[in-house]
Amino acid sequence: MILVCSICGASHYTQNCPDFAKGDHIKDKPSLNLSRSSVPNGLLIMDSGVVATGDVTPTTTPSPSSSSTCVVTSQKFAKGTRFGPLLAQKSYTPVKGLPFPLVLFANTPPSYYYGTDLLMLDFELQTLLSGRNVYLDTRNESKCNWMIHVSLARFSNEQNLICYQENDEIYYTAIKDIELGDILRVWYSRSYAAKIGA
């Protein structure tokens, strides 16, 4: 098995990447209404127009599309802080029209799966280990968690998160210290961008 980090592309486990291995891992709050109520402490989903005008109070009205919302910090987060995993509906066919397509690329089974009966594993893991890519549909707020509201970085100097696949999940990790009141802005890690063709 070839070992390649999903963040930097070097030969080590992603969770041991020296650039980000020491950061905290911020997990979602459990919830039935994922998109709006799974936001972890220290983050707020806000209307983009409200943020632009400076009236920074959390939005409670669901929007039809995450493009009109953003995620703003209500506390500082250190470089290496990891958010996720991203939750979304899964499909075997690419989802058309997404500005930020996400794919769970089929992997060779990690060494701890050797000798394991694949029928004993859950369906999603069986699919990933069987060689089929899985596409994430991030359009439906009720079936996705808060991470679909994170804004895309338009320029590298405003990017503060990278997106990458670790095992069968998508995570966002802070690539620099994030200050109080900053808007979270994500783009693909180098290695993941190469896989997805971005």
C-alpha positions in Angstrom: 0.0 0.0 0.0 1.3 3.4 -0.9 1.0 5.9 1.9 0.2 9.5 0.7 -0.9 12.4 2.9 -4.2 14.0 1.6 -3.0 17.5 2.7 0.6 17.8 1.5 1.1 14.7 -0.7 4.1 13.4 1.3 4.5 9.8 2.4 2.8 9.8 5.9 -0.7 9.4 7.3 -2.9 12.5 6.8 -3.6 12.7 10.6 0.2 12.9 11.2 0.9 15.7 8.7 3.6 17.8 10.4 2.0 21.0 9.1 -1.3 20.5 11.0 -1.0 17.5 13.3 -1.0 19.5 16.5 -4.2 21.4 16.0 -7.5 20.8 17.8 -10.3 18.9 16.2 -13.6 20.8 16.3 -16.5 18.4 15.9 -20.2 19.2 15.1 -22.9 19.4 17.7 -25.3 16.5 17.4 -28.6 17.6 15.7 -31.6 16.5 13.7 -31.6 19.7 11.5 -28.0 19.5 10.4 -27.2 22.5 8.4 -28.2 25.2 10.8 -28.1 23.6 14.2 -24.9 21.5 13.9 -22.7 24.6 14.0 -20.0 24.1 16.7 -19.3 26.6 19.4 -17.2 29.5 18.3 -18.9 29.7 14.8 -22.0 31.4 13.5 -23.9 31.0 10.2 -24.7 34.5 8.9 -26.3 36.1 6.0 -23.5 37.4 3.6 -25.3 40.7 3.1 -25.5 41.3 6.8 -21.8 40.6 7.2 -21.0 43.0 4.4 -23.0 45.8 6.0 -21.4 45.2 9.5 -24.7 44.2 11.2 -23.3 40.9 12.5 -26.2 39.1 14.2 -26.8 35.4 13.4 -29.4 34.6 10.8 -32.2 32.2 11.7 -34.0 32.2 8.4 -32.9 29.3 6.1 -31.8 30.4 2.7 -32.4 28.4 -0.5 -28.7 28.3 -1.2 -25.6 28.4 0.9 -24.1 31.1 -1.4 -26.0 33.8 0.5 -24.6 32.7 3.8 -21.2 32.5 5.4 -19.6 31.2 8.6 -18.1 33.8 10.9 -15.9 33.1 13.9 -17.0 34.1 17.4 -13.7 33.1 18.9 -10.1 32.6 17.7 -9.0 29.3 16.1 -5.3 28.2 15.9 -3.6 27.0 12.7 -4.2 23.3 12.4 -7.7 23.3 13.9 -9.7 20.7 12.1 -13.4 21.0 11.4 -15.7 18.1 10.3 -16.3 15.7 8.9 -18.5 17.3 6.2 -21.9 15.5 6.0 -23.9 15.3 2.8 -25.9 12.9 0.7 -23.7 10.6 -1.3 -24.1 9.5 -5.0 -22.3 7.3 -7.4 -22.7 9.9 -10.2 -21.2 13.4 -10.3 -23.5 16.1 -9.0 -23.8 18.8 -11.7 -23.7 22.6 -11.1 -21.8 22.6 -7.8 -19.3 25.5 -7.4 -17.2 23.4 -5.1 -17.6 19.7 -6.0 -16.5 17.1 -3.5 -15.5 13.5 -4.2 -14.7 10.7 -1.8 -12.0 9.0 -3.9 -11.9 5.2 -3.7 -8.9 4.1 -1.6 -6.9 0.9 -1.2 -8.0 -0.5 2.2 -5.7 0.8 5.0 -3.6 -2.0 6.5 -6.0 -2.5 9.5 -8.6 -3.8 7.0 -6.4 -6.6 5.6 -8.0 -9.9 6.6 -11.3 -8.2 7.4 -14.4 -9.5 5.7 -15.7 -6.6 3.6 -19.3 -7.8 4.2 -18.8 -6.9 7.9 -18.1 -3.3 7.0 -20.9 -0.7 6.6 -22.2 -0.1 3.0 -20.4 3.3 2.5 -17.1 1.9 3.6 -17.6 -1.2 1.4 -18.2 1.2 -1.6 -15.1 3.2 -1.0 -12.9 0.2 -0.6 -14.4 -1.5 -3.7 -12.9 1.1 -6.0 -15.9 3.4 -6.8 -15.7 7.1 -6.2 -18.6 8.7 -4.2 -19.8 12.2 -5.0 -21.2 14.5 -2.3 -24.4 16.5 -2.9 -24.1 19.7 -0.8 -27.2 21.4 -2.1 -29.8 20.3 0.5 -29.4 22.1 3.8 -31.5 19.6 5.7 -29.3 16.7 4.7 -25.9 18.5 5.1 -24.1 19.9 8.1 -23.0 23.5 8.7 -19.8 23.1 6.6 -21.8 23.7 3.3 -22.1 27.3 4.4 -18.3 28.0 4.5 -17.5 30.5 1.8 -15.1 29.6 -1.0 -11.8 31.5 -1.1 -11.7 33.8 -4.1 -8.0 34.5 -3.7 -5.2 32.6 -1.9 -4.5 35.5 0.5 -8.1 35.3 1.9 -8.1 31.5 2.3 -7.9 30.3 5.9 -9.0 26.6 5.4 -8.0 23.7 3.2 -10.4 20.9 2.2 -9.1 17.4 1.9 -10.2 13.7 2.2 -9.0 11.6 5.1 -10.0 8.0 4.9 -13.7 8.2 3.8 -14.5 11.7 5.1 -14.0 15.3 4.1 -12.4 17.7 6.6 -11.5 21.4 6.6 -8.3 22.4 8.5 -7.1 25.9 9.4 -3.9 26.8 7.4 -3.3 29.9 9.6 -4.6 31.4 12.8 -8.2 32.6 12.4 -9.1 35.7 14.3 -12.4 36.6 16.1 -14.9 37.9 13.5 -13.1 36.3 10.5 -15.2 34.7 7.7 -14.2 31.1 7.1 -12.9 30.6 3.5 -12.0 27.3 2.1 -10.3 25.8 -1.0 -8.9 22.4 -1.9 -5.5 21.2 -0.5 -2.8 20.8 -3.1 -3.1 17.0 -3.2 -6.9 16.9 -3.2 -7.0 19.6 -5.9 -4.8 17.5 -8.1 -7.1 14.5 -7.7 -10.3 16.5 -8.4 -8.8 18.4 -11.3 -9.1 21.9 -9.8 
